Amino acid sequence: MNDVHAKPRVVFANFLSDLAVDLGESEALAHWAQQAPRKIWTLRPGDVLVTPLPLSEAFMTYACALLRMPPASVTVLDVPPAGAVPLAQAVREAELTERVRALAAAPGTVLLPTALDASAIGFAREIGVTVHPFPTVDAAGAALEVTMLLNTKAGFRDVAGQLGMRLPAGDVCRRAETPATVSGLLEKYPRVVVKPDRSAGGHGLRFVGREDRRWADEPLAAVGGAEGLWVVEECLDVAASVSIQLENTAEGTRAVFHGAMRTVQGSFTGYLSPLPPQWAHLADELEEWGTKLGGHLAQYGYAGPFSLDALVTEDGRLYASESNIRRTATTTPYAMVTRLTAASGPAHPTWALGKGRARHRFGLPEALERLAAHRLAFDPAHGAGVVLYADEPADGHSWRYAVIAPHAARLTELEDRLPGALGFVSV
């Protein structure tokens, strides 16, 4: 992303946000907050990271070495857990607001939140900084309504239809109306997918077929209360889930990267960029739709990153599925890949995100030793290898990784060797 690096930044890892899901979904929010340590890859000397999860010393040393910056050149501020509350509130409850204000005192400092939500905007105003990339806090606040709307399934369907995107057949309904809506669509289609209006990463999705007679007796996820919206759509014969990441700047909307998502039952498990050859021809249509969406967002004052997700059917047609008006699970890894390959890697590297479960428990130092022993560790001189980009897992087993290579064949070869190095038994 074209973030302004000349100005010091407070990187605000507010994964606990009502932008993606209801704050009542504490389990999902706690799971997403585990991503916070990876924000180290976005830091430049002079930056501050405000994180709900501490970084291990080993990970800090490892990441800073690859980024070629001294660990002491950045500040990492750990915020003690405060439950399912926005990060700004957790900062206040921990009496850390004055500390952040002092760290943000340099002229021109900006807040760089993961999610542009009301809490982050209020916090920027409180500590006296602007929200990147908006010129003023008021400008960021003016964009909040469209940001919130287009992070919902119903809001996206409405706008995408207006913009001429191809959509799966479906309806929007209240929670109490979902049984009738599902039944009606099952008369036309053999399977449907039921989506809570505000969800991310596949959270809360339910797939229902005509044979699933008891589904209506099972409670839906507790999202949005009785009046909350749900979207019910035809379950397409999907060959791939793809996405494009874009950015609204003062010069207009620009495409940043695209790729194919790795999913299990609608849940995100990894990513491959750029689009593999069999889907590469869809990049133009994805970019056309994403540019239209960017133009719509710009009309309502939104600036910054966003993504458009889509489904590819078995017959090769593209269907828009949702938008994410925020930094996503691929934004930080892309920034990492770009930085690590800037000096000696290819101009347009191939990269993938994945996860695996190790048979035996071990920490980051041993994991790095294993990568080195198998000649898989990322090599800055060649811009290729494996990066453990998300810190060591709390359980010592569930490792997330990125593979970077000059081309797809090399990436496949590296990723195929990884399970043997780390002793993976499953994803």
N, C-alpha and C positions, 0 to 999 in steps of 0.2 A: 504494500500500500504506500501511497505517497504521503506518509506522515511527515510533519514538519520536525526535522531533527535538530534544527538550529536552536529551537526553544526547549528549555527543560520541561519535562512532562511528569505528571503524576499518573502513572498507569494504574487504573482503578479496576481491579479484578472483581467486578460486581456480578458474579455468576448468580448470586441469590437476588433475583430480580423478578418482578411481576411482568416483565416484558414478554418472556417466553412461556411461562406457566403461572398458574395461580400460586401465591405464596403459601397456600395451604398444602401444596404438594412438597412437603418437607423432605421426603425421601429422595425424590428426583432432584431437588435443588442441592441437597447434600452430595449427591452423586456427581452432579455437574461441577460443583465447587472443587472437586478433586483435580480439575483441569487447571486450577489457578497457578501452580508452580511453572507451567509451561510459558507463562507470560515473561519469564526471564529472557526469552529469545527476542523479545521486542525492545529490550532496554538498551539505551546508549549511555555512555558516561554522563553523569549529572542527573539521570532520571531517578524517580522514586517509584517503587512498586508497593501498592497497598493490597495485601492479599489475605483472604480468610483462611489460608492454609500455609503453614511454614514450608520453606524449601530446606531440604537436607543440605548439610554442609558439603557433602560429596557432590550433590547435583549442582550446587552453586559453583563449586570449583570446576567441575566438568564443563558446564555451559559457558562460563566466562572464558575458559581456556580456548574453546572452539570459536568463541566470538572475539577472541584476542583483546579482551579488556580486563583490567584488574577488578576483582570482586569489590574492592574498596571504592571503586569509582561510581558505584550505584548504591542506593539505599533500599533495603527491603524491610517493610514494616508489617509485621504479623499482627493480625487483629484476632483476639480471642473469640471463640465461638459464642454466638448469642442466640442460637436457634434460627428459625426460618424468618429472619428479618433482613431487610436490605443492608448491604455492606455499610452504607453511610450511618445507619442506625447503630450497627455493631461498633463502628468507630466511636460514636458518641457515648455508647454505654461503657466502652472501655476507657473513656476519658482520654482519647488520643487525638481529638480534633485539633487542639492547639499544636500538637506535635506535627500533624500534617500541614497545618497552616504555616508553621515555621519552615518546614521543608519546601513549601511551595512559594516562598517569599521572593525568589529571584524574579526580576522583571520579565514579563512575557510567559511565565509558566502557564501551561494548559493542563486540563484534566482530560485523560484519554480513557473513557470508560469502555468496558466490554459491551455493556448494554446502555443505550440512551433511554433512561427512565426518569421519572419525576424525582426520585430520591437522589440520583446522581446529579441532576441539574440543580437541585436545592443545595447539595453539598458543595458544588462548584461555587455557587453564590456565597455560601457560608465562609469558604476559605479564601474568597476573593480572586478566583481565576476564571478563565473562559473554558468552554468545552470544545475540544478540538473536533472538527475543523471549523466550528462556527465562529463568526466574528465577535459575538457577544453571548452572554448567558441567555438573554431574552430571545435571541435568534434560535438557540437550541430549544428553548421552551416552546417556541412557536411551532417547531417541527414535531413536537411530542405526540400530538393527536394522530397524525398520519403514520408515525412510527408504531404507535400502539395498534392502530387499526390493521396495518398490513403485516403485523406479526400474529394475526388471527387467521384461521382457516376461512371463516365466513367473509371477512373483509377482503382477503385475497381473491376468493372466487368472484366477488362482486366486481372488483377493479380489473382483474384479469379478463373477465368477460367483456367489460367495456373496452379493453385495449385489444380485443381480437385474438386472445390466446386460445388455443384448443384446450378444453377441460374435460375431465371425465364427467359422465352424466351423474347428477346428484342433486341433493336438496339440503337446505339449512333448516334446522328445527330446534325447538326447545327440548330440554332433557326429557320432559314427560312425554314428548311427542315422538321420541326416537323409535319405540316399538312399531307404531303405525307407519312411520316413514320407512323403516327398514323393511317391513312387510310389503309395502307398496313397491319398493325398488326390487325386492326379490321376485316379484311377479314378472319383472322384465329381464333381470340379470341373475345368473346362478350364484354369484357371490358379491357382497358389498363390504366396504370398510367403514367403520364408525369412528369418527375423530372428534375428540374434544376441541372446542374452538381455539383455545390457547394451549398449545403443547409444542414440544420440540424433541428431536431425536427419536421419534417414534413413540414417545411416552403416551400411554393411555389409548393407543389404537386397538381396535378390536375387529377381527375379520370374521364375518358371519356368512355361512352358506345356507342354502335352502334346507339342508339336512340338519341344521343346528336348531332344533326345536326348542331347546331350553334356554337359549341365550337371553331372552327377555326377562327370565326369572332371576338372572344374575345381576348384581349391582354394577352400574357403570362406575368408572373412576370418579372419585369425589371432587369434581372440578366444576367451578362456576355456580354451584347451588342449583336449586330447582329451575331458576330462570336462565341458567347458563345455556349458551348456544352449542349445538353439535352439528357436524357436517356428516352426511351419509352419502357415499359415492359408490358407483359401480367399481368393483374390484377388477381391474384390467389384467389381461395376460401380459405380465411385465417381463421384459427381457433385461432391462437395466434401469437403474435410478441414476440420474445425472444432475449436474448443477453447474451454474456459472456464477462466478463472483465478480461484482462490478463495484464501481465507486463513482459517486457524484462529487464533482469538483467545480470550481468556478468556471472552468472551460467546458463543462458538460459531463455527460455520462461516458465512462470508459470501461471496457471489459478488462479484467485483470487476469483471470485464469479460469479454466473449466476442467471438469473431470467426471469420473464415474464413482458413485458411492458404493461402498460395500455394506450391505444390509442383511439382517436376519429378522424376518417377520416385521419388516418396516422399521427396525431399529438400526441406527447408524453404528457400524463396527469398523469402518475404515474408508479409505479414499485412494483413487488413482488419478494422477494428472500428468499430461493432458488426457483428453478423451482417447480411449483406445481406437485403433484404426476402424473397427467395425461401426463405431458411432461418430467418428470424426466429422462426417458430412452433416451432422446435426448442429455443429457449433454455430453456423450462421443463423439458423432459426433461433437457437438459444440466445444468441447475442441480440438479435432483432427484438425478441420479447423482453429481454433484460433492459435494453436501451429504452423501450417504450415505458417500462416500469420506472426506470430512472427519471425519465421526463416527467411522469406523473408525480413522483416524489418531490422533484425539484419545484414543481408548481406550488407545493405546500411547504417549501422551505427546507427540505431534508438535504443534508450534505453528509458525505462519508460513505462507508462500505455497506453493501447489502448483497444478498444472493437470491437467485431464483432456482428452485428445485423443479425437476420434471421427471416424468416416467417415459421410458421407451417401450412400446408394445412389441409383441413378437413379430408383427408385420412392419415394424420400423417407423411407426408414427410417434411423434412427440406430443405429450400431454403435460401441461403445466400443473404442478401440484401444490406449491406453497412458496412464499417469500419469507426471507429472514432479514429484517431491517436492523442489523447489528453485526458485530464481529462474530463469526461462526467457529465451529470446531476446526475448520480448515484455514482460517485467516492467519492465525499465529504460525502454524507450521509452514505456510507459504512464505511468510516473512522470514522465517528461519532458513528455509531452503535458499531463498534469494540472497540472504546475507552470507551463508556458508559457501555458496558457489560463485560469489561475485568476482573473486580474484582469479580463480583458475578453473572453475567449472564451465560447463557448456552454457551458451547464452540462454537456452531453453531446456533445462534439465527435466527428466522424467522423475516423478517422486510418488511415493505411496505411503499411506498410513495404515497401520494394522495393529493387532493385539494378539497375544498368545498367553497361554497359561503354562508356566513352568512346573515340571513334576516336583522339583525340590525347591525349597525356600532359600533365597539368597538376596543380598543387598546389591546396591549399585556398583560398589567397587568390584565385586566378583563378576557381575554381569559385564562390566567393561573389560575385565581380564579375559572373559570367555570370548567376547567379540574380537579382541586383539589376537588371541590364540588361533582363532579361525579366520583371521585376516578379513574380518567383516567391519571393523570399526571405521567410522567415517574418516576419510583421508583428505584433508584440505588441499593437498597438492594436486589431487586428481578430481576433486569435487564429487566423490562417490563414496558410498558406504552406508552403514546403519547408524542412526542417532537414536538414543533413548531419550526422547524429548520431553517426557512428562514426569521425571523424577522416579525414584523407586516406589513401587506400589506398597501400600500399607500392609497387605497380606504377604508380601514377598514372592508372590506367584504371578499376578496378573500384569504383565508387562505391555506397555504401549511403545511402539517404535515407528520410526520413519526410515524409509529407504530412499536414497538419492542416487541417481545414475545418469550417465549421458544419454542413454537410450533405453527402450523398453526391454530389449533382450538382456542387457546387463542387469537391469533392475530385477527381472524375473530370476536370474541366476543368483543374485545376492539374497533375495527373499526366500528362495527355495532352500538355501543353506542355513538360514537363521534358526529354524526349529532344532536342528542338530546342535547348534552352538549353545542355545539357551535351554535346551531340554524341553521344548514345548510339547504338550500332550494334546492341547485343544485350544480354541480361541476363547 
